[in-house]
Amino acid sequence: MERTKYNGLFAIWKKRNYYLAVLRTRDLFPYFNKYILGTLKQVLRREGRKMECTKHNGSLAIWKKRNYYASLLKLLVDPSLRNMPQWISFQTTFVCNLRCPHCQTHGTEKLREVYNSKSMNMPTELLTKAGNETLPWVNTYCLSLSGEPLLTPDVLNIISQFSAFNAKLDLTTNGMLLTADMLEKILPFLGRVCFSVDGATKGTYEKNRLGARYEKFVTNVKLVTRVIEMTGIQDIEVSLAYVVMGNNISELPEFIMLAHFLGVRIVYGFFLIVHPENNMANEDVTLHKALYNAYLEKALKLAHTHGIVMSFPPPFEDVDQEAVDDKTNRMQESQCIDKDIKQLIDVDRIENDANRIASEIKALRLATSGLQENVVKECLRDADYLGELLYLYRDKLKQLAENPNATIKYCDFLQRRTYVHYNGEVAPCCVLGRPALGNINNNTINEIWNGEKYNDFRFKFYSADPYECCRGCGFSQVVQVKDFLAELQGLCP
């Protein structure tokens, strides 16, 4: 079979079928490792059957193949192998409907004058252009991380338009703008929704999230979880995010009870980042270490009891245990907040709305055909390199597998994620000081992601002399080779 070299990869004439791709690989390469081939055939044959059954399930096969490919590229460390990001953030707007005092972009009147300007909204044409290019490849996309994403201009039409690519929406929201009608339109396309809370009781919540109403927040989150339960959708992650500060540390146990009441099984915690202009230095968690350790311990116990995954910063190590014990002894019993919350919200209305929305979504899922055929073909066009890459690089992969505990410096942002600013600039992450590595007004995201500037940034990161913004970054990881081999799910020796 004739081969042609394209962008550093050997592309072969092929049919768009997983199983035939594996059989072709076997015919072409009789010495191909039997274990790899057998496992590959089983996995891709299974995914192929899913694609033949329904286009919707076919998206699972596409996603898995994207993950295989990304892990393989990280192990090979070959810049000539072109790929695309698997997660993308579009900074569609900086505008926010709240005035949270601790917020870096909206915490003061002066900051709000700057960031609530609609002049920093991403033009719809630019967003459409970026989405059309990247969404056939990414698993998940995000609308705005520095504003309220539901304030994205024409947001419902944008989400509906992007749904054709079957990439899932990663939504981080304060929840105030969510309505029953809006939920009906966006929930089928959600992959993850994270609600920012920052207080477990009405007083603390409304103090830390100025402009928000506790009753509305609780109602909207409960509505989301009830609709998901009624529709039986399994692949939407619902979580709560809690910025830990001096005034809400003592509510950590109540926060877990709130999550339990709302039907949320995952909660994230982050320490307050003190910005000088916000005048919140007294809320710095480092001033309340013993208090944090004491309440964190109790919250963890409650989370374990109620089956809630709690991802919070670990307790401080440089704390006198006697001080922690003193805080624990003074600690009052956690309030049973269920009764208080039920007095604030209309439970019957939530159930009625959830029933109606769930019925509409079920009918919609039956009526839609899932992935468009052209999107499936586009996604699979270059993804079929996997089988041949495993052969072409078999010696290197076997060598890596001989030392699976070897470590690799790793940044998920550089390998799988990218950020598109409102003006078209493309950045590798959201960390302050990161450079712009291109602009989609001048180049495609494919050209930028695989271009010289991006690859130079990656090489510098993996070197002993990374860029300033990467030094000491908390997102940098040290990962073992076997972790990437595991992501290939047995496809490698």
PyMOL commands that set and color helices and strands:
alter all, ss='L'
color gray80, all
select helices_A, chain A and resi 18-28+34-53+55-76+109-115+118-120+124-134+149-151+155-165+180-189+202-208+214-231+249-262+276-278+281-283+285-287+289-305+321-330+337-344+347-367+373-381+383-392+394-401+412-416+445-449+452-462+468-470+481-487
alter helices_A, ss='H'
color red, helices_A
select strands_A, chain A and resi 3-6+9-12+87-90+140-143+168-173+190-196+237-244+266-271+309-311+407-410+417-420+425-427+438-439+477-480
alter strands_A, ss='S'
color yellow, strands_A
deselect
rebuild
show_as cartoon
